[in-house]
Amino acid sequence: MSNTAAPGPVTKTEAALVEQLSHARADLLAEMHQVIVGQDEVLEQLIYAVFCRGHCLLEGVPGLAKTVMVQTLAAALNLTFRRIQFTPDLMPADITGTDIIQEDPQTGRRQLEFISGPIFTNLLLADEINRTPPKTQAALLEAMQERRTTCRGRTYDLPNPFFVLATQNPIEQEGTYTLPEAQLDRFMFMVKVDYPSRAEEIEILKRTTSDSVTTVKPLFSAAEILELQHIVRRVPVAEHVYNYAVDLVTSTRKGRNEVPDATNWLQWGAGPRAGQQLILGGKARALLHGRFHVTTEDLAAVAKPVLRHRIICSFAAQAAGLNTDVIVERLVAAQNRLIQAP
């Protein structure tokens, strides 16, 4: 069985949609590279998430421009943007907002009035999200899943579109709190931000130590971003691609895989939401690479950012020097061997 879908004829409308998304990707990358040096894979994954209406968690050591990336993306998308610096003393009300007592100047009566927090924005940067305790981290759960927040029994809708792009330092660093699994699962991607190459680091030094200021040009309106998100969801998916997504996700669960020793590698496997994000990420990648159909290669390409934060390595895997990325690579390779078998 081939691992590539046999696409049907592409209509003029579909071809126009593909061209529209391809131009949007190229324009967005070009604009972000006015500020960001390198990090092509990271920027690609951020763009996939935006067009899929997904949230992203960026992980890397301090000083790798994670915050600058998010700020640049917000400026290029022309969205309202708020930043929350997560600290150990941050409270849930500091994120969602709270009721305060206000006095009516005409009647003198006092009443509670809701004062919205920084979560009421299109793009929210949750900076160093693992610097604050789980109680405050959990304040984002409802907002990330339902695009709304609740205060004292009253529900308030958030602006549309709404994204949470969070940054975190590696868990091993001092003063960090592991995010709860339920919240990690709300992030479409966990994006690893690594050190730049030597040439890129030299370019960073040149740009950041000069007197020039780069201005990012806004490219889209909120309505245009919503339309691009609808286009992504219209991409058709063949039945064998759905099967590939389900087989890959279930292979992370104990006793449900075809890889020798995989049961011993993983303590916790991915849930159904991982399959949803694989399909959506595959749709975005297909469109942004000029195709109006999804292949299993598209799913394999986004498997690491989708799965790395949804699985937990066992002690045996850690003792063997395996991390989640290595395990995902092996599971993807095993699935590819199965579908290529005669």
Helices and strands as residue ranges (DSSP letters): H 12-32, H 40-51, E 56-59, H 66-77, E 81-85, H 93-96, E 97-103, E 110-116, E 123-127, G 129-131, H 134-137, G 138-140, H 141-146, E 148-151, E 154-157, E 163-168, H 181-184, E 189-192, H 198-208, H 222-233, H 239-250, H 262-265, E 266-268, H 272-288, H 296-301, H 303-307, E 312-313, H 315-319, H 324-340
